[in-house]
Amino acid sequence: MPPGVRAVRPDPRDAALQATCPCVPVPRFGRQPPGGQGQRVLVARNGVFMEVTRPWLHCVLKLAELPQAPPLPYGDMREGIEFSFGVIPIAMLDEFVAHGRANLPNEVAGALIFSSVSNTLRLQMHEAIDSGPAGVRYRMPELAADESLAIDLHTHGRLPAFWSSTDDADDQGVKVCGVFGSLHLRRPTAAFRLAANGCFRPLAHPWQVEASEHEALDLEGRCPTLASMGFEEIDSRWNT
């Protein structure tokens, strides 16, 4: 340390916060070391990214662009989402939709729960405390030590699927969120997104392939492909 310069002791609160979300430069020539479970910020030549790792998920989301000049001595990074369980099983979503139809006109809620032991998902329907056509309050189930909520689901009854301000407030933490609406129609409407600590990314899904009776779901050009987002390939059931 240069003469006359006093050492500055970091505030332990800053140290604790930065330990939960460290900021890491992206190497230009070598490989990026794995970060382990949790969250970190990656500074790359082409932007600032957030990397989130959970037992069921690894994702990298772009938070901001960086100017081209001055050039930074970092490597490039790109967005990506990978589920450890493979693909989201459409059969379980069909089963959830069936529960929603059976409880019309009221809303229902549930989730796909991930087990890190079996590396599989299971459908959990939540117990409703209060449910009506405009909302549902429910009791969260107790999960086993190896389980975590991966995909949060609810319905909008006869209303179309959309993200309400209540949904935005509820969808904190890290999870995939799905909402189904227009359940009185032959083909329901739906919306899916990845929620990562307040950062939302729309996800492509099978129910957007065909316009609903109410409106077309115009997500082309701003949603990734089904396969890249972890959904099974759409079979003939979704094309009729």
Backbone as CSV, one residue per row, in Angstrom:
resi,resn,N_x,N_y,N_z,CA_x,CA_y,CA_z,C_x,C_y,C_z
1,MET,0.846,-1.182,0.000,0.000,0.000,0.000,0.890,1.244,0.000
2,PRO,0.599,2.262,-0.820,1.432,3.467,-0.873,1.488,4.155,0.478
3,PRO,2.645,4.828,0.771,2.764,5.544,2.049,1.678,6.612,2.184
4,GLY,1.179,6.781,3.374,0.176,7.798,3.646,-1.245,7.399,3.308
5,VAL,-1.431,6.233,2.705,-2.781,5.768,2.354,-3.270,4.829,3.441
6,ARG,-4.371,5.159,4.023,-4.926,4.348,5.107,-5.828,3.249,4.547
7,ALA,-5.708,2.100,5.150,-6.562,0.977,4.749,-8.005,1.258,5.154
8,VAL,-8.915,0.938,4.277,-10.337,1.119,4.545,-10.955,-0.246,4.814
9,ARG,-11.499,-0.388,5.975,-12.134,-1.658,6.328,-13.548,-1.678,5.758
10,PRO,-13.896,-2.723,5.020,-15.242,-2.769,4.433,-16.314,-2.895,5.506
11,ASP,-17.427,-2.277,5.233,-18.580,-2.405,6.125,-19.064,-3.850,6.073
12,PRO,-19.224,-4.515,7.207,-19.661,-5.924,7.189,-21.012,-6.121,6.522
13,ARG,-21.837,-5.083,6.508,-23.124,-5.215,5.824,-22.927,-5.310,4.325
14,ASP,-21.992,-4.515,3.795,-21.678,-4.615,2.370,-21.082,-5.977,2.034
15,ALA,-20.203,-6.447,2.902,-19.584,-7.753,2.674,-20.632,-8.865,2.639
16,ALA,-21.616,-8.778,3.539,-22.669,-9.796,3.574,-23.532,-9.738,2.322
17,LEU,-23.906,-8.530,1.900,-24.728,-8.385,0.703,-23.992,-8.867,-0.543
18,GLN,-22.716,-8.484,-0.667,-21.962,-8.856,-1.851,-21.638,-10.344,-1.880
19,ALA,-21.616,-10.973,-0.717,-21.411,-12.420,-0.686,-22.619,-13.159,-1.229
20,THR,-23.817,-12.581,-1.049,-25.027,-13.231,-1.563,-25.202,-13.007,-3.061
21,CYS,-24.578,-11.955,-3.593,-24.694,-11.662,-5.022,-23.389,-11.023,-5.506
22,PRO,-22.342,-11.832,-5.665,-21.055,-11.272,-6.089,-21.095,-10.790,-7.536
23,CYS,-20.192,-9.891,-7.862,-20.046,-9.372,-9.225,-18.759,-9.933,-9.804
24,VAL,-18.873,-10.628,-10.949,-17.748,-11.382,-11.506,-17.517,-10.961,-12.951
25,PRO,-16.271,-10.635,-13.334,-15.983,-10.361,-14.745,-15.957,-11.650,-15.560
26,VAL,-16.446,-11.582,-16.787,-16.461,-12.744,-17.675,-15.101,-12.856,-18.369
27,PRO,-14.418,-13.993,-18.242,-13.099,-14.120,-18.873,-13.195,-14.068,-20.400
28,ARG,-12.204,-13.447,-21.005,-12.217,-13.299,-22.458,-11.682,-14.544,-23.161
29,PHE,-10.751,-15.249,-22.513,-10.106,-16.379,-23.171,-10.405,-17.717,-22.486
30,GLY,-10.478,-17.723,-21.169,-10.731,-18.966,-20.459,-12.211,-19.218,-20.250
31,ARG,-12.511,-20.277,-19.523,-13.893,-20.638,-19.199,-14.359,-19.926,-17.943
32,GLN,-15.651,-19.655,-17.908,-16.239,-19.034,-16.723,-16.357,-20.075,-15.613
33,PRO,-15.726,-19.883,-14.474,-15.863,-20.852,-13.377,-17.317,-20.936,-12.925
34,PRO,-17.790,-22.134,-12.578,-19.179,-22.251,-12.099,-19.370,-21.495,-10.799
35,GLY,-20.585,-20.988,-10.636,-20.868,-20.163,-9.471,-21.512,-20.882,-8.313
36,GLY,-22.036,-22.091,-8.529,-22.728,-22.787,-7.458,-24.133,-22.244,-7.266
37,GLN,-24.818,-22.755,-6.240,-26.187,-22.340,-5.966,-26.230,-20.871,-5.545
38,GLY,-27.219,-20.155,-6.066,-27.380,-18.759,-5.697,-27.462,-17.857,-6.904
39,GLN,-26.982,-16.643,-6.740,-27.103,-15.615,-7.773,-25.828,-14.799,-7.830
40,ARG,-25.427,-14.394,-9.031,-24.282,-13.503,-9.186,-24.466,-12.651,-10.427
41,VAL,-23.788,-11.532,-10.450,-23.817,-10.621,-11.585,-22.560,-10.854,-12.408
42,LEU,-22.737,-10.973,-13.727,-21.627,-11.176,-14.642,-21.459,-9.933,-15.499
43,VAL,-20.267,-9.371,-15.497,-19.970,-8.211,-16.332,-19.220,-8.705,-17.559
44,ALA,-19.851,-8.558,-18.728,-19.280,-9.029,-19.985,-19.048,-7.854,-20.925
45,ARG,-18.360,-8.126,-22.004,-18.112,-7.070,-22.979,-19.404,-6.599,-23.620
46,ASN,-20.402,-7.492,-23.725,-21.656,-7.157,-24.398,-22.806,-6.883,-23.434
47,GLY,-22.509,-6.634,-22.163,-23.577,-6.265,-21.254,-23.375,-6.786,-19.847
48,VAL,-24.351,-6.471,-19.001,-24.370,-6.945,-17.618,-25.445,-8.024,-17.526
49,PHE,-25.093,-9.163,-16.948,-25.981,-10.320,-16.897,-26.162,-10.772,-15.446
50,MET,-27.279,-11.453,-15.207,-27.532,-12.080,-13.915,-27.586,-13.586,-14.119
51,GLU,-26.798,-14.303,-13.344,-26.798,-15.768,-13.390,-27.462,-16.299,-12.130
52,VAL,-28.449,-17.162,-12.307,-29.183,-17.739,-11.183,-29.106,-19.257,-11.286
53,THR,-28.747,-19.897,-10.191,-28.662,-21.351,-10.141,-29.485,-21.866,-8.976
54,ARG,-30.380,-22.789,-9.274,-31.181,-23.486,-8.283,-31.056,-24.988,-8.562
55,PRO,-31.504,-25.848,-7.654,-31.415,-27.283,-7.924,-32.096,-27.687,-9.234
56,TRP,-33.112,-26.933,-9.669,-33.866,-27.286,-10.866,-33.593,-26.369,-12.046
57,LEU,-32.780,-25.335,-11.860,-32.654,-24.294,-12.884,-31.245,-23.729,-12.947
58,HIS,-30.801,-23.464,-14.179,-29.637,-22.607,-14.393,-30.019,-21.627,-15.494
59,CYS,-29.933,-20.334,-15.212,-30.304,-19.346,-16.215,-29.355,-18.160,-16.158
60,VAL,-29.191,-17.531,-17.316,-28.420,-16.302,-17.447,-29.301,-15.309,-18.175
61,LEU,-29.590,-14.176,-17.532,-30.485,-13.168,-18.090,-29.732,-11.852,-18.246
62,LYS,-29.947,-11.199,-19.369,-29.276,-9.918,-19.612,-30.028,-8.809,-18.897
63,LEU,-29.305,-8.033,-18.110,-29.906,-6.939,-17.365,-29.754,-5.598,-18.065
64,ALA,-28.624,-5.385,-18.732,-28.373,-4.079,-19.332,-27.305,-4.189,-20.413
65,GLU,-27.381,-3.278,-21.381,-26.343,-3.143,-22.395,-25.187,-2.310,-21.837
66,LEU,-24.025,-2.431,-22.467,-22.886,-1.592,-22.150,-22.420,-0.900,-23.422
67,PRO,-21.896,0.302,-23.323,-21.429,1.000,-24.525,-20.258,0.268,-25.176
68,GLN,-20.119,0.431,-26.494,-19.040,-0.218,-27.230,-17.682,0.403,-26.915
69,ALA,-17.681,1.657,-26.504,-16.432,2.339,-26.176,-16.559,2.973,-24.787
70,PRO,-15.512,2.868,-23.987,-14.247,2.192,-24.304,-14.408,0.675,-24.252
71,PRO,-13.642,-0.076,-25.058,-13.755,-1.540,-25.047,-13.304,-2.114,-23.705
72,LEU,-14.070,-3.048,-23.193,-13.743,-3.670,-21.909,-12.991,-4.978,-22.140
73,PRO,-12.075,-5.327,-21.255,-11.248,-6.528,-21.450,-11.940,-7.805,-20.988
74,TYR,-13.225,-7.940,-21.306,-13.994,-9.090,-20.855,-14.487,-9.899,-22.052
75,GLY,-14.936,-11.097,-21.769,-15.523,-11.927,-22.802,-16.993,-11.625,-22.989
76,ASP,-17.596,-12.265,-23.995,-19.020,-12.099,-24.270,-19.831,-13.117,-23.480
77,MET,-21.090,-12.800,-23.258,-22.020,-13.688,-22.565,-23.332,-13.669,-23.314
78,ARG,-24.097,-14.716,-23.203,-25.418,-14.755,-23.828,-26.425,-15.357,-22.867
79,GLU,-27.694,-14.991,-23.091,-28.763,-15.496,-22.243,-29.010,-16.977,-22.498
80,GLY,-29.514,-17.647,-21.480,-29.872,-19.053,-21.628,-30.655,-19.540,-20.424
81,ILE,-31.510,-20.506,-20.637,-32.300,-21.109,-19.564,-32.244,-22.622,-19.729
82,GLU,-31.933,-23.317,-18.655,-31.839,-24.778,-18.688,-32.481,-25.349,-17.434
83,PHE,-33.390,-26.318,-17.626,-34.037,-26.999,-16.514,-33.336,-28.327,-16.268
84,SER,-33.029,-28.627,-15.025,-32.354,-29.887,-14.728,-33.266,-31.091,-14.934
85,PHE,-34.592,-30.877,-14.874,-35.540,-31.976,-15.071,-35.839,-32.225,-16.544
86,GLY,-35.250,-31.451,-17.435,-35.468,-31.656,-18.866,-36.528,-30.722,-19.406
87,VAL,-37.717,-31.265,-19.689,-38.796,-30.474,-20.266,-39.960,-30.388,-19.291
88,ILE,-40.765,-29.348,-19.456,-41.971,-29.196,-18.642,-43.031,-30.163,-19.172
89,PRO,-43.515,-31.096,-18.358,-44.467,-32.105,-18.841,-45.846,-31.513,-19.110
90,ILE,-46.250,-31.517,-20.357,-47.540,-30.947,-20.734,-48.691,-31.727,-20.100
91,ALA,-48.513,-33.049,-19.901,-49.581,-33.847,-19.292,-49.948,-33.316,-17.911
92,MET,-48.971,-32.856,-17.144,-49.268,-32.303,-15.823,-50.007,-30.975,-15.946
93,LEU,-49.653,-30.180,-16.953,-50.377,-28.927,-17.167,-51.801,-29.205,-17.616
94,ASP,-52.011,-30.231,-18.441,-53.366,-30.642,-18.826,-54.181,-31.021,-17.588
95,GLU,-53.543,-31.739,-16.672,-54.234,-32.152,-15.443,-54.606,-30.931,-14.605
96,PHE,-53.701,-29.947,-14.553,-54.005,-28.723,-13.817,-55.172,-27.980,-14.450
97,VAL,-55.185,-27.889,-15.776,-56.287,-27.232,-16.478,-57.604,-27.945,-16.175
98,ALA,-57.582,-29.274,-16.114,-58.793,-30.034,-15.793,-59.307,-29.669,-14.402
99,HIS,-58.408,-29.496,-13.441,-58.819,-29.049,-12.103,-59.457,-27.663,-12.185
100,GLY,-58.865,-26.789,-13.005,-59.419,-25.453,-13.160,-60.810,-25.468,-13.749
101,ARG,-61.021,-26.281,-14.765,-62.355,-26.387,-15.377,-63.377,-26.931,-14.380
102,ALA,-62.955,-27.904,-13.575,-63.879,-28.525,-12.619,-64.321,-27.547,-11.539
103,ASN,-63.533,-26.482,-11.307,-63.859,-25.523,-10.246,-64.405,-24.203,-10.777
104,LEU,-64.726,-24.140,-12.064,-65.328,-22.927,-12.613,-66.621,-22.577,-11.863
105,PRO,-66.909,-21.300,-11.667,-66.201,-20.125,-12.204,-65.041,-19.639,-11.347
106,ASN,-64.700,-20.372,-10.274,-63.689,-19.907,-9.340,-62.279,-20.176,-9.849
107,GLU,-61.329,-19.435,-9.329,-59.924,-19.654,-9.649,-59.356,-20.770,-8.775
108,VAL,-58.305,-21.420,-9.282,-57.578,-22.422,-8.500,-56.087,-22.123,-8.622
109,ALA,-55.306,-22.728,-7.729,-53.857,-22.543,-7.738,-53.176,-23.866,-7.454
110,GLY,-51.979,-24.003,-7.974,-51.202,-25.217,-7.764,-49.756,-24.974,-8.165
111,ALA,-48.988,-26.043,-8.241,-47.579,-25.897,-8.576,-47.028,-27.229,-9.054
112,LEU,-45.962,-27.160,-9.814,-45.150,-28.328,-10.114,-43.948,-28.275,-9.176
113,ILE,-43.830,-29.300,-8.341,-42.813,-29.367,-7.301,-41.662,-30.248,-7.783
114,PHE,-40.443,-29.737,-7.638,-39.257,-30.464,-8.091,-38.599,-31.189,-6.923
115,SER,-38.208,-32.439,-7.180,-37.455,-33.232,-6.206,-36.023,-33.369,-6.701
116,SER,-35.062,-32.915,-5.889,-33.667,-33.042,-6.285,-33.154,-34.470,-6.135
117,VAL,-33.896,-35.323,-5.415,-33.500,-36.722,-5.266,-33.866,-37.520,-6.510
118,SER,-35.113,-37.385,-6.952,-35.572,-38.130,-8.133,-35.395,-37.358,-9.430
119,ASN,-35.094,-36.046,-9.323,-34.947,-35.168,-10.493,-36.217,-35.144,-11.343
120,THR,-37.366,-35.138,-10.666,-38.656,-35.157,-11.349,-39.572,-34.092,-10.764
121,LEU,-40.685,-33.861,-11.472,-41.717,-32.933,-11.030,-42.966,-33.696,-10.624
122,ARG,-43.747,-33.106,-9.729,-45.075,-33.636,-9.396,-46.036,-32.467,-9.303
123,LEU,-47.306,-32.728,-9.635,-48.333,-31.689,-9.547,-48.891,-31.630,-8.140
124,GLN,-48.927,-30.427,-7.578,-49.509,-30.182,-6.262,-50.625,-29.152,-6.415
125,MET,-51.862,-29.524,-6.089,-52.960,-28.573,-6.063,-53.027,-27.958,-4.674
126,HIS,-53.049,-26.632,-4.612,-53.058,-25.945,-3.325,-54.466,-25.932,-2.721
127,GLU,-54.511,-26.012,-1.408,-55.781,-25.935,-0.694,-56.247,-24.488,-0.645
128,ALA,-57.439,-24.229,-1.170,-57.962,-22.867,-1.225,-58.499,-22.452,0.143
129,ILE,-58.074,-21.266,0.584,-58.645,-20.654,1.787,-59.878,-19.851,1.412
130,ASP,-59.775,-19.132,0.312,-60.879,-18.320,-0.191,-60.723,-18.242,-1.704
131,SER,-61.758,-18.621,-2.437,-61.665,-18.647,-3.890,-62.935,-18.098,-4.513
132,GLY,-62.759,-17.332,-5.590,-63.875,-16.777,-6.330,-63.483,-16.558,-7.775
133,PRO,-64.376,-15.975,-8.578,-64.074,-15.739,-9.993,-62.980,-14.708,-10.224
134,ALA,-62.619,-13.922,-9.203,-61.641,-12.843,-9.393,-60.378,-13.026,-8.567
135,GLY,-60.217,-14.157,-7.909,-59.004,-14.344,-7.124,-59.064,-15.600,-6.280
136,VAL,-57.893,-16.020,-5.796,-57.810,-17.190,-4.923,-56.718,-16.954,-3.886
137,ARG,-57.036,-17.247,-2.643,-56.045,-17.281,-1.575,-55.924,-18.733,-1.145
138,TYR,-54.686,-19.167,-0.962,-54.484,-20.587,-0.724,-53.405,-20.813,0.326
139,ARG,-53.401,-22.036,0.831,-52.430,-22.447,1.839,-51.307,-23.225,1.142
140,MET,-50.073,-22.768,1.347,-48.924,-23.457,0.754,-48.684,-24.776,1.483
141,PRO,-48.433,-25.862,0.756,-48.176,-27.150,1.405,-46.758,-27.211,1.956
142,GLU,-46.555,-28.093,2.898,-45.201,-28.349,3.395,-44.464,-29.211,2.370
143,LEU,-43.221,-28.874,2.116,-42.419,-29.610,1.146,-41.368,-30.445,1.867
144,ALA,-40.988,-31.545,1.231,-39.913,-32.374,1.770,-38.589,-31.627,1.653
145,ALA,-37.585,-32.111,2.363,-36.293,-31.427,2.402,-35.662,-31.322,1.020
146,ASP,-35.945,-32.282,0.152,-35.334,-32.282,-1.184,-36.200,-31.588,-2.229
147,GLU,-37.345,-31.016,-1.814,-38.283,-30.441,-2.767,-38.226,-28.924,-2.794
148,SER,-38.573,-28.367,-3.940,-38.689,-26.916,-4.098,-39.738,-26.627,-5.154
149,LEU,-40.373,-25.476,-5.029,-41.397,-25.078,-5.986,-40.707,-24.579,-7.251
150,ALA,-40.989,-25.233,-8.370,-40.358,-24.851,-9.634,-41.307,-24.054,-10.525
151,ILE,-42.563,-24.492,-10.627,-43.513,-23.863,-11.548,-44.788,-23.532,-10.784
152,ASP,-45.062,-22.252,-10.656,-46.219,-21.742,-9.918,-47.375,-21.552,-10.892
153,LEU,-48.542,-22.118,-10.583,-49.667,-22.118,-11.507,-50.922,-21.556,-10.833
154,HIS,-51.728,-20.826,-11.614,-53.062,-20.449,-11.163,-53.935,-20.204,-12.391
155,THR,-55.233,-20.100,-12.158,-56.169,-19.889,-13.264,-56.873,-18.547,-13.094
156,HIS,-57.465,-18.099,-14.194,-58.300,-16.897,-14.185,-59.756,-17.229,-14.492
157,GLY,-60.123,-18.487,-14.336,-61.506,-18.864,-14.578,-61.930,-18.596,-16.011
158,ARG,-63.006,-17.816,-16.188,-63.500,-17.483,-17.521,-62.783,-16.267,-18.130
159,LEU,-61.982,-15.567,-17.344,-61.244,-14.425,-17.866,-60.032,-14.899,-18.659
160,PRO,-59.552,-14.084,-19.601,-58.353,-14.471,-20.349,-57.126,-14.522,-19.439
161,ALA,-56.103,-15.198,-19.896,-54.842,-15.263,-19.163,-54.057,-13.975,-19.370
162,PHE,-53.620,-13.365,-18.280,-52.791,-12.164,-18.349,-52.104,-12.013,-16.997
163,TRP,-51.099,-11.126,-16.958,-50.388,-10.881,-15.702,-50.972,-9.646,-15.030
164,SER,-51.579,-9.838,-13.886,-52.178,-8.731,-13.139,-51.128,-8.099,-12.230
165,SER,-51.449,-6.964,-11.664,-50.554,-6.325,-10.706,-50.371,-7.203,-9.471
166,THR,-51.411,-7.957,-9.121,-51.285,-8.901,-8.002,-50.287,-9.991,-8.338
167,ASP,-50.340,-10.491,-9.583,-49.374,-11.498,-10.010,-47.955,-10.954,-9.941
168,ASP,-47.756,-9.714,-10.409,-46.417,-9.119,-10.397,-45.879,-9.010,-8.975
169,ALA,-46.766,-8.681,-8.035,-46.346,-8.564,-6.637,-46.061,-9.932,-6.024
170,ASP,-46.821,-10.949,-6.427,-46.662,-12.284,-5.862,-45.477,-13.037,-6.456
171,ASP,-45.159,-12.763,-7.709,-44.159,-13.553,-8.432,-42.745,-13.058,-8.134
172,GLN,-42.367,-13.136,-6.877,-41.016,-12.797,-6.463,-40.218,-14.093,-6.275
173,GLY,-38.947,-13.938,-5.979,-38.121,-15.130,-5.879,-37.788,-15.659,-7.260
174,VAL,-37.509,-16.955,-7.339,-37.110,-17.588,-8.598,-38.058,-18.750,-8.884
175,LYS,-38.784,-18.674,-9.981,-39.715,-19.730,-10.369,-40.233,-19.457,-11.766
176,VAL,-40.777,-20.489,-12.387,-41.558,-20.320,-13.608,-42.994,-20.087,-13.188
177,CYS,-43.658,-19.122,-13.810,-45.045,-18.798,-13.481,-45.928,-19.086,-14.685
178,GLY,-47.070,-19.683,-14.431,-48.021,-19.961,-15.492,-49.432,-19.621,-15.068
179,VAL,-50.199,-19.035,-15.979,-51.601,-18.721,-15.708,-52.430,-19.197,-16.892
180,PHE,-53.562,-19.836,-16.598,-54.503,-20.295,-17.619,-55.821,-19.544,-17.454
181,GLY,-56.397,-19.125,-18.577,-57.682,-18.449,-18.567,-58.599,-18.974,-19.644
182,SER,-59.786,-18.371,-19.733,-60.789,-18.773,-20.733,-61.079,-20.263,-20.645
183,LEU,-61.196,-20.763,-19.425,-61.336,-22.207,-19.238,-62.707,-22.726,-19.651
184,HIS,-63.663,-21.839,-19.941,-64.971,-22.280,-20.419,-64.948,-22.548,-21.923
185,LEU,-63.855,-22.198,-22.582,-63.723,-22.420,-24.015,-62.996,-23.731,-24.296
186,ARG,-63.124,-24.187,-25.529,-62.477,-25.449,-25.910,-60.979,-25.381,-25.708
187,ARG,-60.387,-24.276,-26.119,-58.951,-24.084,-25.981,-58.694,-22.917,-25.025
188,PRO,-58.039,-23.160,-23.891,-57.804,-22.069,-22.947,-56.728,-21.113,-23.453
189,THR,-56.693,-19.941,-22.880,-55.570,-19.035,-23.083,-54.555,-19.277,-21.969
190,ALA,-53.324,-18.874,-22.208,-52.281,-19.122,-21.210,-51.164,-18.101,-21.366
191,ALA,-50.408,-17.925,-20.296,-49.206,-17.088,-20.319,-48.197,-17.719,-19.370
192,PHE,-46.948,-17.751,-19.797,-45.870,-18.297,-18.974,-44.709,-17.307,-18.959
193,ARG,-44.013,-17.264,-17.847,-42.830,-16.423,-17.746,-41.896,-16.980,-16.676
194,LEU,-40.635,-16.631,-16.805,-39.655,-16.925,-15.774,-39.530,-15.695,-14.888
195,ALA,-39.694,-15.892,-13.592,-39.497,-14.820,-12.615,-38.191,-15.088,-11.881
196,ALA,-37.292,-14.101,-11.921,-35.996,-14.248,-11.268,-35.727,-12.996,-10.450
197,ASN,-36.234,-13.002,-9.229,-36.012,-11.886,-8.299,-36.414,-10.539,-8.885
198,GLY,-37.618,-10.494,-9.455,-38.148,-9.250,-10.007,-37.879,-9.046,-11.476
199,CYS,-37.084,-9.908,-12.083,-36.812,-9.853,-13.526,-37.701,-10.886,-14.215
200,PHE,-38.542,-10.454,-15.144,-39.484,-11.343,-15.816,-39.070,-11.555,-17.273
201,ARG,-39.153,-12.821,-17.722,-38.898,-13.159,-19.111,-40.068,-13.990,-19.634
202,PRO,-40.765,-13.528,-20.695,-41.864,-14.330,-21.251,-41.348,-15.629,-21.842
203,LEU,-42.113,-16.697,-21.689,-41.749,-18.011,-22.209,-42.761,-18.456,-23.249
204,ALA,-42.257,-19.004,-24.328,-43.142,-19.592,-25.328,-43.825,-20.831,-24.751
205,HIS,-45.010,-21.153,-25.256,-45.753,-22.299,-24.728,-46.721,-22.830,-25.775
206,PRO,-47.179,-24.082,-25.622,-48.022,-24.706,-26.645,-49.348,-24.010,-26.886
207,TRP,-49.902,-23.332,-25.875,-51.229,-22.741,-26.022,-51.218,-21.461,-26.844
208,GLN,-50.054,-20.969,-27.201,-49.992,-19.761,-28.014,-49.925,-20.083,-29.506
209,VAL,-49.825,-21.347,-29.862,-49.665,-21.720,-31.268,-50.856,-21.280,-32.086
210,GLU,-52.022,-21.387,-31.501,-53.264,-21.052,-32.206,-53.946,-19.901,-31.474
211,ALA,-54.498,-18.970,-32.205,-55.196,-17.857,-31.562,-56.398,-18.374,-30.788
212,SER,-56.632,-17.820,-29.633,-57.796,-18.203,-28.857,-59.042,-17.560,-29.458
213,GLU,-60.204,-17.959,-28.935,-61.440,-17.364,-29.420,-61.532,-15.878,-29.087
214,HIS,-60.745,-15.435,-28.066,-60.802,-14.027,-27.672,-59.810,-13.186,-28.456
215,GLU,-58.563,-13.635,-28.526,-57.530,-12.816,-29.139,-56.320,-13.673,-29.448
216,ALA,-55.499,-13.216,-30.369,-54.257,-13.903,-30.681,-53.212,-13.538,-29.645
217,LEU,-52.389,-14.495,-29.280,-51.297,-14.235,-28.355,-50.064,-13.914,-29.183
218,ASP,-49.790,-12.655,-29.404,-48.738,-12.208,-30.304,-47.409,-12.146,-29.571
219,LEU,-46.726,-13.306,-29.492,-45.450,-13.369,-28.806,-44.305,-13.639,-29.770
220,GLU,-44.591,-13.791,-31.055,-43.553,-14.107,-32.017,-42.535,-12.972,-32.069
221,GLY,-41.286,-13.346,-32.077,-40.236,-12.348,-32.163,-39.692,-11.898,-30.829
222,ARG,-40.431,-12.181,-29.726,-39.889,-11.779,-28.438,-39.915,-12.920,-27.423
223,CYS,-40.220,-14.142,-27.920,-40.133,-15.317,-27.068,-39.180,-16.323,-27.701
224,PRO,-38.393,-17.039,-26.896,-37.545,-18.087,-27.439,-38.381,-19.258,-27.937
225,THR,-37.747,-20.210,-28.594,-38.454,-21.381,-29.100,-38.897,-22.261,-27.940
226,LEU,-39.868,-23.136,-28.201,-40.374,-24.027,-27.163,-39.270,-24.907,-26.611
227,ALA,-38.474,-25.506,-27.519,-37.439,-26.435,-27.069,-36.408,-25.732,-26.206
228,SER,-36.022,-24.518,-26.590,-34.992,-23.819,-25.829,-35.477,-23.407,-24.462
229,MET,-36.808,-23.262,-24.295,-37.340,-22.845,-23.007,-37.773,-24.024,-22.154
230,GLY,-37.596,-25.263,-22.649,-37.839,-26.417,-21.804,-39.178,-27.075,-21.960
231,PHE,-40.020,-26.623,-22.894,-41.283,-27.301,-23.121,-41.081,-28.459,-24.087
232,GLU,-41.910,-29.500,-23.921,-41.894,-30.583,-24.876,-42.306,-30.074,-26.249
233,GLU,-41.884,-30.773,-27.280,-42.329,-30.421,-28.613,-43.853,-30.567,-28.691
234,ILE,-44.500,-29.691,-29.401,-45.958,-29.714,-29.516,-46.368,-30.858,-30.432
235,ASP,-47.269,-31.720,-29.964,-47.744,-32.788,-30.835,-49.077,-32.375,-31.436
236,SER,-49.754,-33.305,-32.093,-50.955,-32.980,-32.852,-52.086,-32.458,-31.975
237,ARG,-52.033,-32.733,-30.672,-53.109,-32.254,-29.799,-53.172,-30.735,-29.788
238,TRP,-51.990,-30.070,-30.007,-51.951,-28.624,-29.915,-52.091,-27.955,-31.278
239,ASN,-52.247,-28.732,-32.321,-52.353,-28.167,-33.656,-53.738,-28.341,-34.270
240,THR,-54.680,-28.807,-33.463,-56.031,-29.025,-33.997,-56.977,-27.977,-33.430
